[in-house]
């Protein structure tokens, strides 16, 4: 697993994944270096709605249907912080990573623009992120905790959360029902 860079890829949780933070999750890796990896779970909506999140930041949502949408659970690290996965990349103050036309931004300016209906064309707001220390993700991959596949934008931005995991598996030609909870090595 050395020298593998999964930036711009999905991690698909295998059925044996029992960690409640990641069971049945689809995670977009936005940074992967020899220092570790960072990703955002993209298929777990939270119970709160966008209006609640934006009001905590003293922002009024002018685009009213947005107020009823739900932000996602991005991972167990820094859950008080919002991460916006969006297209196009744009010119925002706190863009921390970009891969192709997709970027991750953590600054309030992008949220202000979204609240006014002037933000990125496509976006997904999640709270928190998933982080792996150096070698940790590679170790999990060698233990068959995850499947990997190159991320596809339409899965992130266009599908409802409950369809994203199966859509990512479909890219690999895999059906969730056919996966075993027990992994082996040849």
C-alpha positions as CSV (number, residue, x, y, z in Angstrom):
1,X,0.0,0.0,0.0
2,X,3.0,2.3,-0.1
3,X,2.9,5.3,-2.5
4,X,-0.8,5.1,-3.0
5,X,-2.5,8.5,-3.2
6,X,-6.3,8.4,-2.7
7,X,-6.9,12.1,-3.0
8,X,-10.1,12.4,-5.1
9,X,-11.2,8.9,-4.3
10,X,-14.1,7.4,-2.3
11,X,-13.6,5.0,0.6
12,X,-16.5,2.5,0.7
13,X,-16.9,1.0,4.1
14,X,-16.9,-2.8,4.0
15,X,-19.8,-4.7,5.7
16,X,-17.4,-5.8,8.5
17,X,-16.8,-2.1,9.5
18,X,-18.4,-1.9,12.9
19,X,-17.1,1.5,13.9
20,X,-20.3,3.5,14.3
21,X,-18.6,6.6,12.9
22,X,-18.0,4.8,9.6
23,X,-20.3,1.8,9.2
24,X,-22.1,2.0,5.9
25,X,-20.3,5.2,5.0
26,X,-19.0,6.7,1.8
27,X,-16.1,9.0,2.4
28,X,-14.5,11.4,0.0
29,X,-10.8,11.7,0.5
30,X,-9.7,15.3,-0.2
31,X,-6.2,15.1,1.0
32,X,-3.8,12.1,1.2
33,X,-0.1,12.5,1.8
34,X,2.7,10.6,3.6
35,X,1.6,12.6,6.7
36,X,-1.9,11.1,6.7
37,X,-5.3,11.6,5.1
38,X,-8.4,13.7,5.5
39,X,-11.9,13.0,4.2
40,X,-15.5,13.8,4.4
41,X,-18.4,11.3,4.9
42,X,-20.8,12.3,2.1
43,X,-23.8,10.0,2.8
44,X,-25.0,10.7,6.3
45,X,-27.5,13.6,6.8
46,X,-27.8,15.1,10.3
47,X,-31.1,15.7,12.1
48,X,-30.6,19.4,12.2
49,X,-31.5,21.6,9.2
50,X,-29.5,24.2,7.4
51,X,-31.4,27.1,8.9
52,X,-30.2,25.9,12.4
53,X,-26.5,25.9,11.2
54,X,-26.7,29.2,9.4
55,X,-28.5,30.9,12.4
56,X,-25.6,29.8,14.6
57,X,-23.4,31.8,12.4
58,X,-25.7,34.8,12.3
59,X,-26.5,34.2,8.7
60,X,-30.0,34.4,7.2
61,X,-30.9,32.1,4.4
62,X,-32.4,34.0,1.5
63,X,-32.9,30.9,-0.6
64,X,-35.7,29.4,1.4
65,X,-35.8,25.8,0.2
66,X,-32.2,25.5,1.4
67,X,-33.3,26.2,5.0
68,X,-35.1,22.9,5.2
69,X,-32.2,20.8,3.8
70,X,-29.9,18.9,6.2
71,X,-26.1,19.3,6.5
72,X,-24.2,16.1,6.6
73,X,-22.0,14.3,9.2
74,X,-18.5,14.7,7.8
75,X,-16.6,12.7,10.4
76,X,-15.8,12.6,14.1
77,X,-13.1,15.2,14.1
78,X,-13.9,18.9,14.8
79,X,-17.7,18.4,14.5
80,X,-18.3,22.0,15.5
81,X,-16.6,23.0,12.2
82,X,-18.3,23.2,8.8
83,X,-16.7,21.8,5.7
84,X,-18.1,22.8,2.3
85,X,-17.4,20.4,-0.6
86,X,-18.3,22.4,-3.7
87,X,-18.1,23.1,-7.4
88,X,-16.8,25.1,-9.1
89,X,-13.6,25.8,-7.1
90,X,-14.1,29.6,-7.1
91,X,-12.1,32.1,-5.1
92,X,-13.0,31.6,-1.4
93,X,-10.9,32.7,1.6
94,X,-10.6,29.3,3.2
95,X,-10.2,26.7,0.4
96,X,-8.0,24.1,1.9
97,X,-8.0,21.5,-0.9
98,X,-9.1,21.1,-4.5
99,X,-9.1,18.2,-6.9
100,X,-10.1,19.1,-10.4
101,X,-13.3,21.2,-10.3
102,X,-14.1,20.1,-6.7
103,X,-12.9,22.0,-3.6
104,X,-13.2,21.9,0.2
105,X,-13.6,25.3,1.9
106,X,-13.9,26.1,5.6
107,X,-14.4,29.9,5.5
108,X,-17.5,31.8,6.3
109,X,-17.5,33.8,3.0
110,X,-18.7,30.8,1.1
111,X,-21.5,30.2,3.6
112,X,-22.5,33.9,3.3
113,X,-22.7,33.5,-0.5
114,X,-24.7,30.3,-0.2
115,X,-27.1,32.0,2.2
116,X,-27.6,34.7,-0.3
117,X,-28.2,32.3,-3.2
118,X,-24.8,33.4,-4.7
119,X,-22.6,30.5,-3.7
120,X,-21.1,27.7,-5.7
121,X,-23.4,26.0,-8.2
122,X,-23.1,22.7,-6.3
123,X,-22.2,22.1,-2.7
124,X,-22.4,19.8,0.2
125,X,-22.1,21.1,3.8
126,X,-20.9,18.7,6.4
127,X,-19.9,19.1,10.0
128,X,-16.7,17.5,11.1
129,X,-14.1,15.5,9.1
130,X,-12.4,12.1,9.1
131,X,-8.7,12.0,9.7
132,X,-6.0,9.3,9.5
133,X,-2.5,9.6,10.8
134,X,0.5,8.6,8.7
135,X,0.1,5.0,7.6
136,X,-3.2,4.5,9.4
137,X,-5.4,4.5,6.3
138,X,-3.0,2.2,4.5
139,X,-3.2,-0.2,7.4
140,X,-7.0,-0.1,7.3
141,X,-6.9,-0.8,3.6
142,X,-4.6,-3.8,4.1
143,X,-7.1,-5.1,6.6
144,X,-9.9,-4.9,4.0
145,X,-11.8,-2.2,5.9
146,X,-12.5,-0.2,2.8
147,X,-13.0,-0.5,-0.9
148,X,-11.7,2.4,-3.0
149,X,-12.8,4.0,-6.2
150,X,-12.2,7.3,-8.0
151,X,-14.8,9.7,-6.8
152,X,-17.5,10.9,-9.2
153,X,-19.0,14.3,-8.8
154,X,-22.6,13.3,-9.6
155,X,-22.6,10.9,-6.6
156,X,-21.4,13.7,-4.2
157,X,-23.7,16.4,-5.5
158,X,-26.7,15.0,-7.3
159,X,-27.8,11.8,-5.5
160,X,-29.8,11.6,-2.2
161,X,-27.6,10.4,0.7
162,X,-29.3,7.0,0.9
163,X,-28.3,6.3,-2.8
164,X,-24.6,7.4,-2.7
165,X,-23.0,4.2,-1.2
166,X,-24.7,1.8,-3.7
167,X,-23.9,4.2,-6.6
168,X,-20.2,4.1,-5.6
169,X,-20.2,0.3,-5.3
170,X,-21.9,0.2,-8.7
171,X,-18.8,1.9,-10.3
172,X,-16.8,-1.1,-9.1
173,X,-19.5,-3.5,-10.4
174,X,-20.2,-4.6,-6.8
175,X,-23.5,-5.2,-5.1
176,X,-23.6,-4.6,-1.4
177,X,-25.5,-7.8,-0.8
178,X,-22.7,-9.8,-2.4
179,X,-20.0,-8.5,0.0
180,X,-18.9,-10.8,2.8
181,X,-18.3,-9.5,6.3
182,X,-15.3,-11.9,6.5
183,X,-12.2,-10.9,4.4
184,X,-9.3,-13.1,3.4
185,X,-6.0,-12.9,1.7
186,X,-4.7,-15.2,-1.1
